Amino acid sequence: MAISTQTRPNTPPEPSTRTRPPLPPSVPRARTGGAAAPAPARPRTAVLVLAPAAVALAVGLWGVRRQGTLWRDEAVTYEMADRGLSGLLRTVEHHDSVFALYYLLVHGVFEVCGAGLTQLRLPSVLGAAVAAAGVAVLGRQLAGRGAGLAAGLAYPLLPHVQQYAQEGRSYALVSAAVVWATVLFVRAVREERAGPWAAYGALALTGCLLHEFAVLAVVAHGVTLLAARASRTALRGWAVAAGAVAAGLAPLVLVSMAQADLVGWIGAPGVAVYAGFAATLAVGCACAAVAGRETAVVALPLLAVPKALLLVVSLVKPLYLERYVLHSSAALALLLGCALQAAWHRRGAVRAGALALACAAVATVAVPAGQHVRAPESRLDDVSAIADAVAARSAPGDGLLFLPDRRRAWRLPGEPAYGGLRDLALAATPRSSDTLYGTELPPERVRRALLAERRVVVLRDPAGQPPDESASGLAKRATLRAHFTECGTTEARGARVTLYARPGAC
């Protein structure tokens, strides 16, 4: 059994019908000749943890401002974290509750360090570093120091990890919690004590409170136990911990279900998503065949189960986004590192090939992929580019309209491009209404406000996106078609900025 309970060194093993490895991989065997192997040197252990964390910090801080830009989800985080604590708490009570803990964390960072793009992304940079150290420790548990170091160094170089290490959202922190929960999971199964199981449950719940889909990793751990044919004691410990996680998460799930409209825009996964999942799984299986069962039984479920479950759910209710299961990247890094270590121990062409492949992969992710994820083009939209387009198309006194209203996230507080414009549909600002995007006037009042204008700047999604079918959205579009002429459109990153005017006033 790959992660079964181990007997302590120098203690005769209990009779068992199962074959157990005599020592955990992390404990060195005694040398021949009767003398016990010396305890691992602390500096070597420190290097194992600190080297991946240092690389992750360097990679995360490289170009962390992304040329001074941010996209709409980050703009929401920025605006929420910049509110007063009482206003923030009132808002997350009814809106975006799934990110409540994360917003509070970033609010604390802003209080201590001030508000800014670097401060916004600093928790994610640190989360990636903590996760990289955890991957190294996990690799050491399963396959030894060399495998742990290789896996820990591989993790921060993965393109998706680089991307979300520089994002003002919770996904890098969720991954850190999942990785260290997995470290505790392996320890708990081996030791069969209540303490590690309690710590595992607490850390897993923390990850779930940062984003509820982290619970899929807990399910993956259950699959690991079944695949490893773990003892009843281990199954019982996991079941108790998983039950505690479910109980602690239940209130957030109930609240977020009432706010399901916030993810209503997510579309069904396309062929490319399924192809990407199949390719990643194929790479993971190939690495697992080289790395061995000890690693595979932990890493493969964590790589496959969260994504597979979310893809299955998305057949009924589309919810799949790669960032929601970013923690699966830790399993891929673990498999890559352990496979590289196993190949390194081979001789001749296998070792040379492994080294060449590793160098080519590092060069690829460090230059083309690394530069891409640090460019504004790597995100769905660019709030700064949209503001520049608004400034180019508008004049002081023009009306302003968002289609749909949730695109008001593009308007950051204090952005000068919007200073002289009147938001025609806005009834109450996001802060005064304790909402994410503010509240809008009834459709008839929006129509009357539009008819009183000579020129209106309209911010819309790119062509091909589903139109806003709400009553307010229908009223906005009908009034523009009937009474205004489209003067011109500027395509900004992820948006269209169009100037409408009364006939002859373009």
C-alpha positions in Angstrom: 0.0 0.0 0.0 1.5 3.3 -1.1 0.7 5.5 1.8 -0.2 3.0 4.5 0.6 3.2 8.2 4.3 2.6 8.8 6.0 0.9 11.7 8.5 2.9 13.6 12.2 2.3 13.1 13.8 -0.4 15.4 10.3 -1.7 16.2 9.4 -5.2 15.0 6.5 -5.0 12.4 3.1 -6.3 13.5 1.9 -9.4 11.7 -0.2 -8.4 8.7 -1.6 -10.0 5.7 -0.7 -6.9 3.7 2.7 -6.0 2.4 3.9 -2.7 3.9 7.0 -0.8 3.0 9.2 -1.1 6.1 9.9 2.6 6.3 8.3 5.8 5.0 10.3 7.2 2.0 11.2 10.3 4.1 13.0 8.2 6.7 16.5 7.0 5.8 17.3 3.3 6.1 20.1 2.2 8.4 23.4 1.7 6.8 24.9 -1.8 6.5 27.4 -2.7 9.1 25.2 -2.1 12.2 25.5 1.7 12.4 22.4 3.8 12.1 22.4 6.4 9.4 22.9 9.9 10.7 19.9 12.2 10.9 19.4 14.4 7.9 21.2 17.7 8.2 19.0 20.6 8.9 20.6 22.8 6.2 19.6 20.3 3.5 16.1 20.3 4.7 16.1 24.1 4.7 17.3 24.1 1.1 14.6 21.7 0.1 11.9 24.1 1.4 13.5 27.5 0.9 14.9 27.0 -2.7 11.4 26.4 -4.3 9.9 29.2 -2.2 12.7 31.6 -3.3 12.2 30.7 -7.0 8.4 31.1 -6.6 8.9 34.5 -5.0 11.3 35.6 -7.8 9.0 34.4 -10.5 6.0 36.0 -8.8 7.6 39.4 -8.4 8.9 39.4 -11.9 6.7 41.9 -13.7 4.1 41.8 -10.9 2.5 45.1 -11.9 1.8 43.8 -15.5 2.6 47.2 -17.0 0.2 48.9 -14.6 -2.9 47.1 -15.8 -5.5 44.9 -14.2 -8.7 43.1 -15.4 -12.2 43.2 -14.2 -12.1 40.5 -11.5 -9.0 42.1 -10.0 -10.8 45.5 -10.2 -13.6 44.0 -8.1 -11.1 42.8 -5.5 -9.4 46.2 -5.5 -12.6 48.1 -5.0 -13.9 45.7 -2.3 -10.7 45.6 -0.3 -10.5 49.4 -0.5 -13.8 49.9 1.3 -14.2 50.4 5.0 -14.4 47.2 7.0 -18.1 47.7 7.9 -19.1 48.3 4.3 -17.1 45.3 3.2 -18.8 43.1 5.7 -22.2 44.4 4.7 -21.5 43.7 1.0 -20.2 40.1 1.3 -23.2 39.3 3.4 -25.3 39.4 0.2 -22.8 39.5 -2.7 -19.7 37.4 -3.7 -19.7 35.6 -0.3 -17.5 32.9 -1.8 -14.6 35.4 -1.7 -15.4 37.0 1.6 -12.4 35.6 3.5 -10.1 36.6 0.7 -11.5 40.2 0.5 -10.9 40.6 4.2 -7.3 39.4 3.8 -6.6 41.9 1.0 -8.4 44.6 3.0 -5.9 43.9 5.8 -3.0 44.1 3.4 -4.3 47.5 2.1 -4.6 48.7 5.7 -1.0 47.9 6.5 0.7 48.5 3.2 -1.6 50.9 1.4 -3.6 50.2 -1.8 -1.8 49.5 -5.0 -1.3 46.9 -7.7 1.7 45.3 -6.0 -0.1 45.1 -2.7 -3.2 43.7 -4.4 -1.2 40.8 -5.9 1.2 40.3 -2.9 -1.0 37.6 -1.2 -1.0 35.5 -4.4 2.8 35.8 -4.8 3.3 34.6 -1.2 0.7 31.9 -1.7 2.5 30.5 -4.7 5.8 30.5 -2.7 4.1 28.7 0.2 2.6 26.2 -2.2 6.0 25.6 -3.9 7.6 24.8 -0.5 4.7 22.4 0.2 5.1 20.6 -3.1 8.8 20.1 -2.2 7.9 18.6 1.2 5.2 16.4 -0.4 7.7 15.1 -3.0 10.2 14.3 -0.2 7.5 12.4 1.7 6.7 10.3 -1.3 9.9 9.9 -3.2 12.8 11.4 -1.4 14.7 14.7 -1.3 15.8 14.9 -5.0 12.2 14.3 -6.2 10.9 16.9 -3.7 13.4 19.5 -4.8 12.7 18.9 -8.5 8.9 19.0 -7.9 9.1 22.2 -5.8 11.2 23.9 -8.5 8.9 22.8 -11.3 5.7 24.1 -9.6 6.3 27.9 -9.9 7.4 27.5 -13.5 4.1 26.0 -14.7 2.3 28.7 -16.8 -1.0 28.6 -14.9 0.8 28.9 -11.6 2.8 31.9 -12.9 -0.5 33.5 -14.1 -2.4 33.2 -10.9 0.6 34.0 -8.7 0.2 37.5 -10.1 -3.6 37.8 -9.9 -5.6 39.7 -7.3 -7.8 36.7 -6.6 -7.7 33.8 -4.1 -6.7 30.9 -6.3 -2.9 30.8 -5.4 -3.8 30.9 -1.7 -6.3 28.1 -2.2 -3.6 26.0 -3.9 -1.2 26.7 -0.9 -3.9 25.4 1.5 -4.6 22.3 -0.6 -0.9 21.4 -1.0 -0.2 21.6 2.7 -3.4 19.8 3.5 -2.1 17.0 1.3 1.2 17.0 3.2 -0.8 16.5 6.4 -3.1 14.0 4.7 -0.1 11.7 3.9 1.3 12.1 7.4 -2.1 11.4 9.0 -2.5 8.2 6.9 1.0 7.0 7.9 0.8 7.8 11.6 -2.9 7.0 12.2 -3.2 9.6 14.9 -5.9 12.1 15.6 -3.7 15.2 15.6 -2.6 15.2 12.0 -6.2 14.4 10.9 -7.4 17.5 12.9 -4.8 19.7 11.3 -5.7 18.3 7.9 -9.3 19.1 8.4 -8.6 22.6 9.6 -6.3 23.5 6.7 -8.6 21.9 4.1 -11.5 23.9 5.5 -9.4 27.1 5.3 -8.8 26.4 1.6 -12.6 25.8 1.1 -13.4 29.1 2.7 -11.0 30.8 0.4 -12.9 29.1 -2.5 -15.5 26.4 -2.0 -14.3 24.3 -5.0 -11.2 23.3 -2.9 -13.5 20.7 -1.4 -12.9 18.7 -4.7 -9.3 18.1 -3.4 -10.8 16.5 -0.3 -12.7 14.2 -2.5 -9.5 13.4 -4.4 -7.9 12.4 -1.1 -10.7 10.0 -0.5 -10.1 8.4 -3.9 -6.4 8.1 -3.0 -7.4 6.1 0.1 -9.5 3.7 -1.9 -6.9 3.3 -4.6 -4.3 2.6 -1.9 -6.6 0.1 -0.1 -5.9 2.0 3.1 -6.7 0.7 6.6 -10.1 1.2 8.2 -8.5 3.5 10.7 -7.2 5.8 7.9 -10.6 5.7 6.1 -12.3 6.6 9.4 -9.9 9.5 10.1 -10.5 10.9 6.6 -14.3 10.5 6.8 -14.4 12.4 10.1 -12.1 15.2 8.8 -14.1 15.4 5.5 -17.4 15.5 7.5 -16.0 18.4 9.6 -15.0 20.2 6.4 -18.4 19.7 4.9 -20.1 20.9 8.0 -17.9 24.0 8.2 -18.4 24.8 4.5 -22.2 24.2 4.4 -23.2 27.7 5.4 -21.0 29.3 2.7 -22.4 26.8 0.1 -26.0 27.7 1.0 -25.3 31.4 0.8 -23.4 31.1 -2.5 -26.2 29.0 -4.0 -28.5 32.0 -3.5 -25.9 34.1 -5.4 -25.7 31.7 -8.3 -26.4 34.6 -10.8 -22.8 35.7 -10.2 -21.5 32.7 -12.2 -24.4 32.6 -14.6 -22.1 34.0 -17.4 -19.9 30.8 -17.4 -20.4 28.9 -20.6 -20.3 25.2 -21.3 -16.7 23.8 -21.7 -15.7 23.5 -25.3 -13.7 20.8 -27.1 -10.5 22.6 -26.3 -11.1 22.3 -22.6 -11.7 18.5 -22.8 -8.7 18.1 -25.1 -6.5 20.0 -22.6 -7.7 17.9 -19.7 -7.0 14.7 -21.7 -3.5 15.9 -22.6 -2.7 16.9 -19.0 -3.9 13.6 -17.8 -1.9 11.7 -20.4 1.3 13.6 -19.3 0.5 12.8 -15.7 0.0 9.1 -16.3 3.2 8.9 -18.3 5.1 10.6 -15.4 3.4 8.3 -12.9 4.6 5.2 -14.7 8.1 6.4 -14.2 7.7 8.0 -10.8 6.2 4.9 -9.2 3.1 3.9 -7.3 3.9 5.8 -4.1 3.7 9.1 -5.9 1.0 8.1 -8.4 -1.6 7.0 -5.8 -1.4 10.5 -4.2 -0.8 12.7 -7.3 -3.1 11.2 -10.0 -6.4 11.6 -8.1 -5.4 15.2 -7.1 -4.6 15.9 -10.8 -7.7 14.2 -12.3 -10.6 14.1 -9.8 -11.2 17.9 -9.2 -11.2 18.7 -12.9 -13.2 15.6 -13.9 -15.9 16.3 -11.3 -16.3 19.9 -12.3 -16.5 19.0 -16.0 -19.2 16.4 -15.2 -21.2 19.0 -13.2 -20.7 21.5 -16.1 -22.7 19.1 -18.3 -25.8 20.2 -16.3 -24.7 23.6 -14.9 -21.6 25.2 -16.5 -19.1 26.0 -13.7 -15.8 24.9 -15.1 -13.0 27.4 -15.2 -9.3 26.4 -15.0 -8.6 28.8 -12.2 -11.2 27.1 -10.0 -9.1 23.9 -10.0 -5.7 25.5 -10.0 -4.7 23.3 -7.1 -4.4 20.4 -9.5 -1.3 22.0 -10.9 0.5 21.0 -7.7 -0.1 17.3 -8.6 1.3 17.8 -12.1 4.4 19.4 -10.6 4.7 16.5 -8.2 4.6 14.0 -11.0 7.0 15.9 -13.2 9.5 16.2 -10.4 9.4 12.6 -9.3 9.6 11.4 -12.9 12.6 13.6 -13.5 14.3 12.3 -10.4 13.6 8.7 -11.4 15.0 9.3 -14.9 18.0 11.0 -13.5 18.9 7.8 -11.7 19.0 5.9 -15.0 22.2 5.8 -17.0 23.2 7.1 -20.4 20.7 8.3 -22.9 17.8 8.3 -20.4 19.5 10.7 -18.1 20.7 12.9 -20.9 17.3 13.0 -22.4 15.7 13.9 -19.1 18.1 16.7 -18.6 17.6 18.1 -22.1 13.8 17.9 -21.8 14.0 19.7 -18.4 16.2 22.5 -19.8 13.9 22.9 -22.9 10.8 23.1 -20.7 12.4 25.7 -18.4 13.5 27.8 -21.4 9.9 27.6 -22.8 8.1 28.6 -19.7 10.6 31.3 -18.7 10.5 33.1 -22.0 7.5 32.8 -24.3 4.9 31.6 -21.6 6.4 33.7 -18.9 6.3 36.9 -20.9 2.8 36.2 -22.1 1.2 35.8 -18.7 2.8 39.1 -17.6 1.3 41.0 -20.6 -2.2 42.7 -20.5 -3.2 40.4 -23.4 -3.1 37.4 -21.1 -6.4 38.5 -19.3 -9.9 38.7 -20.6 -9.9 42.5 -20.5 -7.7 45.5 -19.5 -9.3 48.1 -17.3 -6.7 50.7 -18.2 -7.1 50.2 -22.0 -10.8 50.5 -21.6 -10.4 53.8 -19.7 -8.1 55.1 -22.4 -10.8 54.3 -25.0 -13.5 56.0 -23.0 -11.3 59.2 -22.8 -10.7 59.1 -26.5 -14.4 58.7 -27.4 -16.0 61.0 -24.8 -16.3 64.7 -24.0 -17.2 66.3 -20.6 -21.0 66.2 -20.0 -21.6 63.0 -22.1 -23.8 60.3 -20.8 -22.4 56.9 -19.8 -24.0 53.5 -20.1 -22.8 50.0 -19.2 -24.2 46.9 -21.1 -24.5 44.7 -19.0 -24.5 46.6 -15.7 -21.9 44.2 -14.2 -19.3 45.8 -16.5 -19.4 48.7 -14.2 -16.4 46.8 -12.7 -14.4 48.4 -15.5 -14.8 51.8 -13.7 -12.4 52.1 -10.9 -13.0 54.8 -8.3 -11.0 57.9 -9.1 -10.3 57.0 -12.7 -10.1 60.4 -14.5 -11.5 59.1 -17.8 -15.0 58.9 -16.2 -14.8 62.1 -14.2 -16.9 64.3 -16.5 -19.4 61.6 -17.5 -22.9 60.9 -16.0 -23.8 57.2 -15.4 -27.4 57.4 -16.7 -28.7 54.1 -15.3 -27.1 54.3 -11.9 -29.4 54.6 -8.9 -26.8 54.1 -6.2 -23.1 53.6 -6.4 -21.5 50.2 -5.4 -20.2 51.6 -2.1 -23.4 53.4 -1.1 -25.6 50.4 -2.0 -23.2 47.8 -0.5 -23.2 45.9 -3.8 -20.5 44.9 -6.3 -21.8 47.0 -9.3 -24.3 49.4 -7.8 -28.0 49.4 -8.3 -29.8 50.6 -11.5 -32.9 52.7 -12.1 -36.0 51.0 -13.4 -36.1 50.5 -17.2 -38.5 53.3 -17.9 -36.4 55.8 -15.9 -33.3 54.6 -17.8 -35.2 55.2 -21.1 -36.2 58.8 -20.0 -32.6 59.5 -18.9 -31.3 58.4 -22.3 -33.8 60.5 -24.2 -32.6 63.6 -22.4 -29.1 63.1 -23.7 -27.4 64.3 -26.9 -24.4 62.0 -26.7 -23.9 58.7 -24.8 -20.7 56.6 -24.4 -21.7 52.9 -24.2 -19.4 50.2 -22.8 -20.2 46.7 -24.1 -18.7 43.2 -24.2 -16.8 42.2 -27.4 -18.8 41.1 -30.4 -20.1 37.6 -30.2 -20.8 37.7 -26.4 -24.4 37.0 -25.3 -26.3 40.2 -25.0 -27.8 41.5 -21.8 -31.4 40.1 -21.7 -32.5 41.8 -18.5 -35.3 44.3 -18.6 -32.9 47.2 -18.2 -30.6 45.8 -20.9 -33.5 45.4 -23.4 -34.6 49.0 -22.6 -31.1 50.4 -23.1 -30.6 48.7 -26.5 -34.1 49.5 -27.8 -33.8 53.2 -27.0 -30.3 53.4 -28.6 -31.6 51.8 -31.8 -34.7 54.0 -32.0 -33.3 57.4 -31.2 -29.5 57.4 -31.6 -26.9 56.9 -34.3 -23.7 54.9 -33.7 -20.9 57.4 -34.4 -17.9 55.0 -33.9 -16.5 52.2 -31.9 -13.1 51.7 -30.3 -12.1 48.0 -29.6 -10.3 48.0 -26.3 -8.9 44.8 -24.8 -12.1 42.8 -23.8 -14.5 45.6 -24.5 -16.2 47.8 -27.1 -16.5 51.5 -26.4 -19.1 53.1 -28.7 -20.2 56.7 -29.0 -23.9 57.2 -29.7 -25.4 60.5 -30.6 -28.7 61.9 -31.8 -29.0 62.0 -35.6 -26.7 64.7 -37.0 -24.8 65.2 -33.8 -21.9 62.7 -34.4 
